[in-house]
């Protein structure tokens, strides 16, 4: 990587995203992050500057559950910065019940999969122009439980929050592998990772539903957001992975993903559906 990198990260106001930003800001890179709430964005920006001494921290207001907001955010990014070295899709949701995005799409599918897909497509010319550059997708080991259910992609007939989440994270891996293949030779790499089971607000919401014994045991296995950020930082900065693409990482090592993640026919079929939904 060259000096003076510019890194864009989604969902930077809390959890893994915030810790990832702190680590990356400490290297002197320019960090741009997205925040749904400008108040939170401003507060986070000040905190990171104070903690790292790096004043090159900016945020863009973006609601990842809205395609028009994503388009506006990408447009603003391109107007303000002439390059993009690392794009980290960190934001994710796991709603307790079935919800829909501003565009009327089931929320897991919209935010965890379609949002990264759209944002990457909008910023791809800039990533290619800035090559060598990197795209990093935060997936989850739960993708292994995932199936792409074309008969009920959005859980309209039968909604199960874990099924919907697992499907969205498998979709993100299919997109990682497809993009890696399509971008071979451009200098743009695409990798995905499982950060570990991290103690974030999203995780704790689900812990609160467990029986006390299960919750106690589960909580003892959780890692901190700072520990969860390690692999994201590694994939963003390490020269060791400069030419690695289309891989799935955990604890800074490549690990095997679900065999479904390598199903090219499945990826192409999903791609056709996704492109229609995001209107590309």
Protein Blocks (a to p, Z undefined) as FASTA:
>chain_A
ZZhiacddehilgcjllmmmmmmmmnopacddddfblklmmmmmmmmmmmnopabbccdd
ddfkbfklmmmmmmmmmmmpcbdfbdcdfbccddfbdcddfkopafklmmmmmmmmmmmm
mmmmmmmmmpccdddddddfklmmpccdfklmnommbccfklmmmmmmmmmmmmmmmmmm
mmgonlpacddddebjaddfklmmmmmmpcfklmmmmmmmpccfklmmmmmmmmmmmmkl
mmgghiaceehiacdddfklmmmklmmmmmmmmmmmnoZZ
